[in-house]
Structure formats: structure tokens, C-alpha cells
Amino acid sequence: MSQSAHLTALICQDRTHIEKLRNEHQQRLEGARKTRNSLVEDRKTKELGRLRKENTRHAGILKQYEELIRKLVEKDLVRQELERQGLQDPIQLDANKRDDLDSQAKKLAARHLEDARIDASRTSNYSAP
């Protein structure tokens, strides 16, 4: 084999080897990118799960708060009605009146809660940078 043929064979072999190394490097880069993207997605998924749990917990607290407000409003309405009629015990009120007071309490509580939401919204808008 002549020297130039031998050099040509080495060059071709080097090109093939270089191309193989380039492909392997590209595959490693893609694997690393996929791994990094997968880690980012895992973190996002965990954070989203945490936020969902927190949101569920806050929704539960809000429901309890709403129920307490409704009960307080209803208690106040019943007290006022008992005083107006000169009665001592809520059981002395007729069923229709109790139903009416319950309905009024729900409406008033809803208004109080809506006012509280508006106030909270205004407060958060003022405190936002």
C-alpha cells in the first residue's frame, strides 16, 4: 500500500471516528437536556401539587369562615326577633319565622362576605408594588 493510500485511509477512518464522536456527544447533550427538562417538570409538578393542596386547605378554611359568619348573623337576627316579640327561647318562634330568619341570615352573610372580599381586594391592590 502506498503512503498516500495509507494516509487517505487514515483520514477516512478519522472522519468516521470524528463523526461517531460528534454523534455520541450530541446524544449525550440531548440526554442531559431531557434529564434537565424532566427535573424542571418534576419540580413544577410538585409545586403545582403543593399549591393545589394549599388551595384546597384555604377553600376549607373559607367555607368554615362563611358558615361561622352565617351562624353569627342568624343568631343576631333570632335575638332581635325574640326581643321584638318579647320571647325567651328560639323554639318559641314559629317554623315559618325561623325559615324566614334563616333565609335572611344567608343573604346578609353573603353580603358581609362579599363586602369583605371587596375590602380584601382593595387592600391587596393598594399594597401591591
Backbone as a ProteinNet text record, in pm:
[ID]
protein_1_A
[PRIMARY]
MSQSAHLTALICQDRTHIEKLRNEHQQRLEGARKTRNSLVEDRKTKELGRLRKENTRHAGILKQYEELIRKLVEKDLVRQELERQGLQDPIQLDANKRDDLDSQAKKLAARHLEDARIDASRTSNYSAP
[TERTIARY]
85.7	0	89.8	59.1	142.2	113.3	207	195	73.1	43.2	-73.2	-202.1	-206.7	-325.6	-345.3	-232.2	-238.6	-289.2	-238.4	-283.4	-431.4	-471.8	-612.5	-701.5	-659	-735.8	-744.2	-633.5	-633.5	-725.9	-721.8	-808.5	-955.4	-989.7	-1127.8	-1170.4	-1077	-1105	-1122.3	-1037.3	-1050.5	-1183.3	-1222.1	-1350.7	-1467	-1461.7	-1566.6	-1566.2	-1447	-1434.9	-1481.5	-1442.4	-1485	-1637.1	-1694.8	-1841	-1910.8	-1853.9	-1909.3	-1901.1	-1787.4	-1772.1	-1869.5	-1885.3	-1979	-2121.8	-2159.7	-2294.1	-2313.5	-2212.8	-2221.2	-2233.3	-2155.2	-2161.2	-2299.7	-2352.3	-2486.2	-2591.3	-2579.7	-2674.7	-2665	-2541.6	-2524.3	-2585.9	-2564.8	-2624.6	-2776.8	-2833.5	-2979.4	-3029.8	-2956	-2993.7	-2989.1	-2883.2	-2871.5	-2984.2	-3017.1	-3125	-3258.2	-3281.4	-3405.8	-3411.7	-3298	-3292.9	-3321.2	-3258.7	-3280	-3425.6	-3480.5	-3621.4	-3713.1	-3678	-3757.5	-3753.3	-3635.8	-3624.1	-3706.2	-3701.4	-3780.2	-3929.1	-3970.7	-4112	-4151.3	-4061.6	-4090.3	-4109.1	-4021.6	-4033.9	-4164.1	-4196.5	-4321.7	-4441.5	-4438.1	-4548.3	-4562.5	-4450.4	-4454.8	-4508.2	-4461.6	-4507.4	-4656.3	-4700.5	-4843	-4925.4	-4876.7	-4945.5	-4953	-4842.2	-4839.3	-4939	-4941.9	-5035.1	-5180.2	-5205.5	-5342.2	-5385.1	-5293.8	-5324.9	-5351.2	-5267.2	-5283.6	-5415.9	-5449.5	-5575.3	-5694.5	-5686.4	-5793.4	-5807.7	-5694.4	-5696.8	-5758.2	-5717.7	-5772.4	-5922.1	-5964	-6107.2	-6185.7	-6128.1	-6193.7	-6205.1	-6098.5	-6099.6	-6203.3	-6208.6	-6304.9	-6448.1	-6473.9	-6607.6	-6645.1	-6549.6	-6576.1	-6605	-6527.5	-6546.2	-6684.3	-6722.5	-6853.5	-6965.9	-6951	-7053.7	-7061.3	-6947.5	-6947.8	-7015.1	-6985.5	-7048.8	-7200.3	-7243.3	-7387	-7452.4	-7387	-7442.7	-7449.7	-7346.2	-7347.9	-7458.9	-7474.2	-7579.9	-7716.7	-7732.8	-7860.9	-7889.6	-7789	-7806.1	-7849.3	-7788.4	-7824.9	-7967.8	-8005.7	-8143	-8244.4	-8213.6	-8304.1	-8316	-8203.2	-8204.3	-8292.5	-8276	-8356.8	-8505.3	-8537	-8677.3	-8735.1	-8656.1	-8703.4	-8732.8	-8641.7	-8664.3	-8788.8	-8805.6	-8920.2	-9052	-9052.6	-9176.3	-9186.5	-9080.5	-9083.3	-9072.2	-9004.2	-8988.2	-8849.4	-8832.1	-8704	-8628.1	-8698.8	-8635.9	-8664.7	-8564.4	-8586.8	-8689.7	-8707.7	-8807.4	-8948	-8968.3	-9099.6	-9138.7	-9040.7	-9072.2	-9136.2	-9234.8	-9296.9	-9199.6	-9224.5	-9134.6	-9116.4	-9222.9	-9212	-9118.8	-9130.4	-9045.4	-8899	-8874.7	-8737.5	-8679.5	-8761.9	-8717	-8686.4	-8772.7	-8752.8	-8622.6	-8598.7	-8476.1	-8352.2	-8364	-8252.5	-8221	-8324.6	-8306.6	-8244.3	-8294.4	-8237.4	-8090.8	-8061.1	-7923.6	-7829.5	-7874.2	-7790.3	-7762.5	-7865.4	-7848.9	-7756.6	-7779.2	-7694.7	-7549.9	-7532.2	-7396.6	-7326.8	-7400.1	-7341.5	-7297.6	-7379.4	-7341.4	-7217.2	-7214	-7097.2	-6970.7	-6984.2	-6867.6	-6822.7	-6916.9	-6882.8	-6814.4	-6865.7	-6800.6	-6658.5	-6641.2	-6507.7	-6413.7	-6465.4	-6382.2	-6342	-6435.3	-6405.5	-6301	-6318.3	-6219.4	-6082.2	-6079.7	-5951.3	-5887.8	-5970.3	-5919.6	-5860.3	-5930.6	-5881.4	-5750.1	-5744.3	-5624.9	-5507.1	-5529.6	-5419.6	-5377.9	-5471.7	-5436.7	-5353.4	-5383.5	-5306.4	-5167.5	-5155.9	-5025.1	-4936.8	-4993.8	-4912.5	-4817.2	-4692.8	-4594.9	-4625.6
-116.6	0	122.1	216.1	335.9	424.8	512.4	602.8	693	743.3	831.4	754.4	629.2	546.4	520.4	496.7	473.8	599.6	717.8	844.6	869.3	840.8	858	768	645	550.8	601.3	655	709.7	830.4	916.9	1035.1	993.2	897.9	849.7	785.8	708.9	646	752.6	857.6	966.8	1039.6	1064.8	1133.5	1051.4	922.6	834.1	835.9	828.4	830.1	964.3	1073.9	1207.7	1220	1170.2	1177.1	1093.7	977.7	892.9	964.6	1027.5	1102	1219.7	1288.4	1401.2	1353.8	1242.3	1187.2	1146.1	1081.1	1042	1165.1	1266.4	1390.1	1454.7	1457.6	1515.3	1436.9	1304.9	1221.5	1248.5	1263.9	1295.4	1430.8	1529.2	1661.3	1652.7	1579.7	1564.6	1492	1390	1318.1	1408.8	1489.5	1583.4	1685.8	1734	1832.1	1769.6	1646.1	1577.6	1557	1519.1	1499.1	1630.3	1738	1869.3	1912.1	1893.4	1929	1843.3	1717	1627.5	1672.5	1714.6	1763.7	1890.5	1978.1	2101.2	2067.6	1974.2	1934	1869.5	1787.4	1726.2	1833.7	1933.8	2042.7	2118.8	2145.1	2216.4	2134.6	2004.6	1917.6	1915.2	1905	1905.8	2038.3	2148.4	2280.9	2297.3	2250.9	2258.7	2175.3	2057.2	1974.1	2042.6	2105.1	2177.1	2292	2365.4	2478	2430.5	2317.5	2263.5	2224.9	2160.1	2123.8	2248	2348.4	2473.3	2539.6	2538.6	2597.3	2523.3	2391	2310.9	2343.1	2354.4	2387.9	2525.6	2622.6	2758.1	2759.2	2680.5	2673.6	2617.2	2518.2	2462.1	2563.4	2637.6	2742.6	2848.7	2886.2	2987.1	2938.2	2810.5	2754.2	2760.4	2726	2732.5	2876.7	2968.6	3109.6	3156.2	3118.8	3157.5	3101.8	2976.4	2915.1	2985.5	3021.1	3093.7	3230.3	3299.1	3430.1	3412.6	3311.3	3288.3	3258.7	3176.3	3143.5	3266.3	3348.9	3470.8	3564.9	3581.6	3669.3	3613.1	3481.6	3419.7	3434.1	3413.8	3427.9	3569.8	3668.2	3807.4	3836.1	3785.7	3805.9	3739.5	3619.1	3549.1	3627.1	3675.1	3753.8	3877.8	3947.3	4067.2	4032.5	3922.8	3882.7	3840.9	3771.7	3732.4	3856.5	3955.4	4080.2	4150.6	4154.8	4225	4160.7	4026.8	3956.5	3933.5	3969.6	3950.5	3804	3725.2	3582	3554.5	3436.5	3399.5	3293.4	3199.8	3082.8	3081.1	3054.9	3049.1	2944	2843.3	2739.4	2798	2908.4	2972.2	3039.5	3063.7	3122.2	3015.7	3055.3	2955.4	2915.2	2800	2741.1	2832.7	2897.7	2988.5	3105.4	3157.3	3270.1	3225.4	3104.9	3053.6	3034.7	2981.5	2965.3	3100	3197.3	3332.3	3393.2	3376	3428.7	3359	3228.7	3153.4	3206	3229.4	3283.5	3423.2	3507.3	3642.3	3634.6	3542.2	3527.2	3489.1	3398.7	3357.9	3476.6	3556.6	3672.5	3776.6	3806.4	3905.1	3857.4	3730	3674.4	3683.3	3653.6	3662.3	3805.8	3903.4	4044.8	4080.5	4036.1	4063.5	4003	3879.6	3812.7	3882	3924.8	3996	4128.1	4199.8	4324.3	4297.9	4187	4151.6	4119.6	4050.6	4019.3	4147.1	4238.3	4365.4	4442.8	4450	4519.1	4453.8	4320.6	4248.6	4274.7	4279.2	4305.4	4445.5	4541.5	4678.3	4688.2	4622.5	4625	4563.9	4451.1	4386.6	4469.4	4540.9	4626.8	4746.2	4798.1	4913.3	4871.5	4749.3	4705.7	4648.1	4621.8	4568	4676.1	4633.6	4733.3	4782.4
0	0	0	-83.1	-91.1	29.6	48	163.1	149.5	31.8	13.3	31.4	-11.1	8.4	157.2	225.2	369	442.4	404.3	464.5	434	312.7	275	360.2	382.5	465.3	608.2	662.2	797.7	808.7	709.4	708.9	706.8	622.7	615.1	748	804.5	933.7	1041.2	1039.8	1137	1120	996.1	972.3	1027.9	1003.5	1053.7	1205.9	1263.4	1409.2	1466.1	1401.8	1445.7	1436.6	1328.5	1311.7	1420.3	1451	1556.3	1691.2	1721.3	1846.4	1852.9	1741.4	1734	1762.4	1702.8	1725.3	1871.3	1929.8	2069.9	2159.8	2130.3	2208	2197.1	2075	2053.6	2131.1	2133.7	2208.2	2358.6	2407.9	2550	2582.6	2494.4	2517.3	2520.1	2426.2	2422.6	2547	2590.7	2712.7	2834.4	2842.2	2954.7	2950.1	2830.9	2815.2	2856.9	2814.8	2853.1	3003.8	3062.3	3207.4	3279.3	3232.4	3294.3	3279.1	3160	3138.8	3225.8	3241	3324.5	3470.2	3517.1	3654.7	3674.9	3575.5	3583.8	3587.6	3503.5	3502.3	3634.7	3691	3821.6	3928	3927.2	4025.3	4005	3878.6	3850.1	3897.2	3872	3912.4	4063.9	4134.5	4281.3	4333.2	4274.5	4318.1	4290.3	4174.1	4141.3	4239.2	4274.1	4372.8	4508.1	4548.4	4676.1	4673.9	4563.4	4551.7	4553	4489.7	4490.5	4631.6	4705.8	4844.8	4927.8	4908.6	4983	4946.9	4819.4	4773.8	4833.8	4838.5	4898.2	5046.3	5114.6	5257.6	5278.6	5195.4	5207.5	5177.2	5079.2	5046.4	5164.7	5232.3	5350.7	5462.6	5484	5587.3	5552.3	5424.7	5380	5400.8	5370.7	5392.3	5540.8	5628.7	5772.4	5814.3	5762.6	5793.8	5748	5626.3	5573.4	5660.5	5704	5788.3	5923.7	5980.3	6107.7	6093.6	5985.4	5961.6	5951.3	5875.7	5860	5994.9	6076.7	6208.5	6298.9	6294.5	6376.4	6333.2	6202.9	6151.9	6189.4	6173	6208.3	6357.7	6438.6	6583.8	6619.2	6555.4	6581.6	6536.6	6419.4	6371.1	6465.1	6510.1	6601.2	6731.6	6784.2	6907.6	6891.2	6778.5	6753.8	6746	6679.5	6666.4	6802.1	6881.8	7016.2	7100	7093.8	7168	7117.7	6985.4	6926.9	6970.8	6978.7	7017	7167.5	7240.8	7386.3	7426.7	7348.2	7377.2	7433.1	7492	7552.6	7472.7	7413.3	7351.8	7200.9	7119.1	6973.8	6933.7	7014.4	6983.5	6985.8	7058.7	7066.5	6935.1	6847.8	6716.2	6628.6	6547.1	6461.3	6349	6291.3	6191.4	6071	6026.5	5912	5942.7	6063.2	6102.6	6109.4	6163.1	6170.6	6029.9	5938.8	5799.8	5735.6	5762.6	5709.1	5763.3	5891.6	5953.1	5896	5872.7	5814.2	5674.3	5596.3	5461.1	5465.2	5554.6	5569.6	5612.7	5703	5752	5638	5552.4	5438.5	5346.6	5320.3	5231.8	5294	5422.5	5491.3	5502.2	5533.8	5543.7	5408.5	5301.9	5167.3	5137.8	5178.3	5157.8	5239.5	5365.7	5451.1	5390.3	5342.7	5283.5	5154.6	5074.7	4951.5	4984.2	5083.3	5126.5	5175.3	5249.6	5299.4	5183.2	5081.3	4963.3	4889.8	4877.1	4809.9	4888.3	5020.3	5104.7	5093.1	5095.1	5083.6	4947.7	4844.5	4710.1	4701.5	4758.1	4757.9	4834.7	4949.4	5032.1	4957.5	4891.1	4819.3	4698.5	4636.2	4523.7	4568.5	4686.5	4738.2	4782.4	4835.6	4886.6	4778.4	4659.2	4550.1	4498.9	4469.1	4421.3	4282.4
[MASK]
+++++++++++++++++++++++++++++++++++++++++++++++++++++++++++++++++++++++++++++++++++++++++++++++++++++++++++++++++++++++++++++++++

